């Protein structure tokens, strides 16, 4: 990344901005006029790539995969999308797509893109009877949290109705945290959910699909992604709505 930043700095003319990195290199503080350091540029680019792109892409991949495995859920989602009175869903359609949102929520339960959240202990403490020393790294295993059978009956089953209206009130709030929780919850949570709902609804409006890849195991790296590429066969469909 530093090599790329160096090359872009040398070639930067200010007149041609080809991508986000060029825009960030040219940016300056309104008051001081200072530009970003190489370290700041690296951090900004990685934040956008990991938090703003990778997580959304991975989550949408899992949603498409799960719907292919459960055609009855796909049909119900498509019926909801077909009820819209125009072709491509937009922001104004979000209130009309509650089941689509439930599908996204259940996808994020089974396959949270951020599958582990590390935190550093600010002081000595005791948690669940275990002593925690100041400076220790404590990791919340979100993937495991979302599959606790005492909270989620039949936890490995894909069931969007777990998130039907009123269902969440029966659960402890922190039983579900694909975006983290508390004061440091992901700042992009609302944008990400809007993006995922609209994107999934747009695909379901125009296509049906089936899974070509026989098995899709997950692997936890920077995000919880499929261990190998997912292959889907798409078929164009005629929406039933006007």
Secondary structure, DSSP 8 states (H G I E B T S, - for coil): -HHHHHHHHHH--SS---SHHHHHHH-B-TTT--B--HHHHHHHHHHIIIIIIIHHHHHHHHHHHHHHH-HHHHHHHHHHHHTSSSSS--GGGGGG-HHHHHHHHHHHHHS-SS-EEEEE-SS-EEETTEEE-TT-EEEEEHHHHTT-TTTSTTTTS--GGGGSTTTGGGS-GGG--TT--GGGS-TTHHHHHHHHHHHHHHHHHHEEEEE-SS---EEESSSEEESS---EEEEE---S--
